[in-house]
Amino acid sequence: MSIELDRMPKLGFGLMRLPENSGSIDIDRVCSMVDRYMKSGMNYFDTAYIYHGGKSEVAAREALVKRYPRESFMLATKLPAWEMRSAADRDRIFDEQLKRAGVDYFDFYLLHSVEDGSNHDNYEKYDCWNWGSKLKEEGKIRHFGFSYHGSPELLTDILDRHPETEFVQIQLNYLDRTNPVVRSQQLYEILHERKIPMIVMEPVRGGMLADLGDEINSVFKNARPDRSVASWALRFVGSLPGVMTVLSGMSSEEQMDDNIATFTDFEPVSDNEMAIINDVTQKVLATAQIGCTACKYCCDGCPMKISIPDVFRTINTLRRYPDDWRSKNFYAGLVQRSGRASDCVGCGQCEGVCPQHLPIIELLKEAAEILD
């Protein structure tokens, strides 16, 4: 079964950053957001085995599966390489996902975070490509692909060996086009040349491109007072040929309403707007920032319970606004409920799962010197 491109909504609802209440997913608010999104005519939901500590797939069941006819929406989830110790784990995890989500099949199923090294090696070791194809033949999934955080060279090799690949999910935004680690422009060009449909993740770079500081924000607002800063990032990726769906990890009703407005009667980026985006890109890159997208993969296994993305957000703000006292106030409140940067024991768990390949241990040492 080929992907019905005309059925795919341009905006996908990412279930990685759902609103929370007292540390748990706020299901009532998620239900409200699902209703807004479905009412707009869009219906693609993206979750994963590890999101929200394993609770995201359950939230999908409660807010979506139990409340809407199964054929009215498309649900995607992912197999985590780092949770597998044997081939039997593939089936154990998949069966658990079906139960968590309350479904008989997934519309899209992905090998999660394929990249050079252990993740890719595990997928090959446990023959996950043939396994996924078999699940598709059995009707347990409808489309099989992978999310990707590796090198262009490995991507080319995988696509050569697995021409049955139906789609690939990549990190793509205007800031990462020339990022020497992400290399998203090269990944995009490889996939576009082969006419492989793309799903885009991190289009707003974990929220970073929704607020770039007053000076840069004003560049966008002066050009288009009717558009949010975040909408520029979403329209950039939405305008690229070959991009099937753009995922947004929406955590509030306001974000959802703004994103729906952006993709309703979608307006591609004009040449003049592209020139503005390129200018902004250069200005942002002139200020060194920690390239954290706040995916929180690093948090669940941290023995010291350090909220690493929040620490990095504090440092990034201080790098841009060194005299802003509010950043240190934010950090003071943060360490009341999580570990300090200086609590890091250097175990390396975080670096092993970071899709951005950040030197987290060294960055936390820097943060500790500044904040602790």
N, C-alpha and C positions, 0 to 999 in steps of 0.2 A: 504494500500500500504506500503510494507516494504521498508526500506532505501536501495537503491541499492549501497552497499558499493564499488563496483568496479567502480562506476561512480564518487565517491567523490574524489576530488583532495586532496593531502596531505597538500598543502598550501592553506589557505583561505585568501582572501583579506578583512581585517577589515577596515571599513569605519569610524573609530572613530577619527583618527589622520591625516586627509587629509591635504595636503599642502594648505596654505592660502596666500592671497595677500591683504594687507590693512584690515585685520580682517575678510575677507570673503573667502569662499572656492575658490581656484583657479581651476575653472572647466577645463580650457584648459590643465593644468598639470594632473588633474585627468583623463581626456580623454586619454592622452598619457600613463598614468600608466595602465589604464584599457586595452588599446590596447596591451601593453607589456605582461600583465598578461594573457589575452585571447590567444595571439599568442603562449604562452608557453604551451597551452593545458589545463590550469587550469581555473576554472569557478565558484568558490563559493565565494559569496559576503555577508558580514555580516554588517548590519546596525542596528539602533534602533531609536525609537521615539525621544529620547532626544539628540542623538549625534549631535555635532556642533550646539547646540541650536535649534534643530529641522530641520536643513538644510541638514543633511546627507542623508536622504531618497530622498530628492529633487535632491541632487547631483547624487545619484544612477540613478534616472530617466534620467537626462541630459547626463551623461557620459556612461551609460550602456543600460538602457531600450530603449531609443530612437535610439540607434545606433547598436543594435544587436538583432537577432531573439530571441523571448522569450524563446524558448526551448533550446537555446544554452548556457544558464547560469542558476545558482541557486541563488536565493536571499532569505536571511533570515533577519527578523526583530523581534522586541520584544515589549511586552505589559508592560508598567511601572505601578507597583502597586501604587506608590505614586501619580499618576495623577488621580486615580479613587476615586470618592466620592459616586458612585452608580453603580448598575449593568449596567445601560444604558451607562455609560462611556466606557465600554468594546467595544461596537459597534461603539460609536462615534469615539474613538481613532482608531479602526481598519479601519473604512471607510476612515478616514483622511489619514491613512498610505497608503491605496490603491491609493488614489488620489495623494498623495505626490510622491509615487514611480512610478505612471503611469502604474500599473499592475492590472490584474484581480484576481491574486492569488499570494501567497507567497509559495515558495518551503519549507521553514522551518520557523516555527513561535514559539517563545519562550516566556514564562513568564519570565520577566526580573528580575534578581538578587533575586531569591528566597532565603530567609534566615530566621533565627529565629526572631520572632517579627512581626512588623507591615506589612512587605512585604508579608510574608507567610500568615498572618492572613487575609489580604485583598484579596489575591487570593482565599482563602477558603470562605470568607464572600460573595464574589460575584460569587461563583461557576465557577471559571475560567477554571477548569479542564474539566468539562462537556461542557462548552461553547466552548473550543478549539476543543474537539472531534466533536462537532456539525459542526464547521467550516470546519473540515476535511471531514466530510460526505457530506457537501455541495460543496466541491471542491474549497473552498476559500483558503485553505492551504493544502499542501501535507504531511507535517510531523510536529508533535507537540511535543515539549519538553520544557525544561527550562534551564536557566543559573543559576548557584548556587554559593552562597557565605556563606552558613550556616554551621552548625555543622554536623559531621558524624551521630549523633543520629537522627537529623531531616531528613537527606537524607534517611536513612534507613526507617523511618516512612513513608515518602512520597512515596517511591518506593513500600512499602508494600500495601499502600492504592490506589496507582495508577499504577498497573502493566502494563497499556497500554502505559506508557512512552516509547517513541521511542528512545530518545537520551538525553544526559545531557551535558551541557557546563560547564566546571570547570576551575578555575585558577590553572595552573600546570606549574612549572618550577623547576629546580634543587635546587634553593635556598629556596623554600617554602615547601620542602618535610617535614620538621620538624617544620615549623612555627606553634606555638601554637594557633594562631588565624585562619589561613587559613587551616591548617591540610590537605594539598592537597594529601599527600601520602595515608591517610586513605580514603579520598573521592575516589581516584583512585581505591583502592583495593575493595571498596564496589561495584563500578560500573563494574569493570573488573570481579569480581566473578559472578555477575548477567548477564554478557555478554551484557551489555547495551553500545552501541557505545558512544564514548566521542568526543566532540569537545573541544579543548584546547584554552583558552584565556590567555593572559599575559605570553607567553612562554619566553619572554625576559624581563619580569617584567617592562613594560613601558619604555624599552630602557636601564635600569640599567645594564643588563647583556651583553650589547653590548660594554660597556666601563667600565672596573673595575679598571682602573688606570694602569700606565705603568708596575708596578711590576707584577701584576696578569695577565694582558694582555699578557705579554711576556711568561708566562707559556704555554698559549694556542698557541701562535705564534711559539714558539720554537718546540712544538710537531707537529704542522701542519702549516707550513708557507703558504700553499695554501688555508687555511680556515680563515674566519673572526672570531672574538671573538663571534659575535652574532650567527654564524652558529653552534657553540657548543651547545648553549641553544636550538636552534631549532631542532638539531639532537637528543638531549637528549629526548625531548618529542615525536618527530617523531618516535623514535625507540621503544616506549612502546606499547606492545600489547593492542589492544582495542581502541587506539587513531585513530579516523576516519579522522579528519582534524585539522590542527594546524593554528590558526588565527594569523595574524600579522597585526598590525595597521600601515601600511606603509605610510610614509609621504614624501618620496622622491623617485626619480627614482633610485638612488644609492641603497637604501635599498631594493627596489623591485628587482633589478637585482641580488643583492647578495642572496636574499631569493629564487628567482627562481633557481639560480645556485645550492643552497643547496638542493632543493627538486627535481631537475632534475637528474635522475639516482641516486636516494637517497641512501646514504651510512649509514647504521646504526652505532651507536656508538659501538666501540670494547671494550673488557674488559679492555685493557690498557687505552683507552680514558676515560672509566668510572672511573677508579682509579684517573685520573687527575681531572676529574670533582668533585669527592668527596673531593680531597685535596683542590681544589679551594673553594669549598663550605665552608669548615672549616675556611679558611683564610678570606673569605668575612664576615662570621658570627662573626669573632673575632673583627671586627670593627662595633660598633653599628650604624645602619642606620635607618632612618625613612622609614617605609615600604610603601611608596607612589608609586603607579603605574601610576600616571599622567593621570588617566581616566577623570579628570576634572568634575566629577559629582558635586563636591563641589562648582564649580565656578559660575554656572549660577544663583544660588539663593543667592549668597553672597551680602548682602546690601552694603558692603564697597568695592566691586569689587577687592578683593584681589586675586591675581593669586597664590593660595595656593600651587599647585604642584611646581611652580617655586621657591617659598620661601623654600620649603622643599628640592628641588634639591640643592639650595645654601647651606643650612645647612649640608646636607649629604656630599657635597664636602669639606666644612670646617672641618667636623669631620675627614675626611680622610686626608686632606691636610690643616692643620690649618694655615700655613704660605702663602697660595696661595692668593695673592692680587686680582687675577682675579675674584674670587667669589664675593667679595664685590663690585667690579666694575660692575659685572653683575647685582647685586641687585640695585645698584644706577641707572642703566638704566631701570630696571624693574619698579621701583616706579615712573618713569616719565609717565608711561602709565597704572598703576594699583595701588591699595591701598598698604599701608605699612603693615607689620606684626602687628605693634602696633595699627593699625586702627581697629582691631578686636573688635567687641562689645559683643562677647560671646553669640550670639543668638542661636547657636547650629544647625543651618540649615545644615551646612556642615557635622557635625557628624551624622546627621540623614540619609544621603544618601551615606556615605563613605562605599564602599564594603570591605575595609580593617579594618573597625572599629577602626580607629585611633583616639586618643584623640587630635583632631585638635586644640581645644582652648588652651590647655596647651602647645602644640608644638609651636603654634604661639606666645605665651608668651615667650617661650625660644628663638625663632627666633628674637623677638623684642629686647630682652636684648642684643643679639649678634650683630644684624644688624642695629638697630635704635638708 
